[in-house]
Amino acid sequence: MNLVKAISKSDTIGSAASTLCLLHCIATPLLFTAQAGLAAHGPHPWWWGVLDLFFLLISFFAVYWSARNTTRDWMRMALWANWLVLTFLIVNEKLHLAEVPEAFVYVAALGLIALHAYNKKYCRCNDTSCCADR
């Protein structure tokens, strides 16, 4: 996929990455609880934890391009604020900085999915005339 196509589909990519992130967060406790019943393997594999960072990186670029191309200032701020909250929650989970309920990660991921979907539907320029109010 070339860069121009990726930029034009940043909301779709962002929604997909956020959805995969959410599924990853939901699956983690289920998979490792089931695994613990089968054998005591210790902590989860290193690559499973790296997926969090991979999804954050993809989400960063999706938010960056969506925020640059949205027609609404509030959407730009909402995308970045939500991404920053999600990033803090994931980094906090890795470094154990503060006790935060796991459900907050789900809320942040769902928020990013919803913002990308809304931005794709209502806040995109299809012609140059709609961009005049930016």
Secondary structure by P-SEA (a helix, b strand, c coil): ccaaaaaaaaaaaaaaaaaaaaaaaaaaaaaaaaaaaacccccccccccaaaaaaaaaaaaaaaaaaaccccaaaaaaaaaaaaaaaaaaaaaaaccccccaaaaaaaaaaaaaaaaaaacccccccccccccc
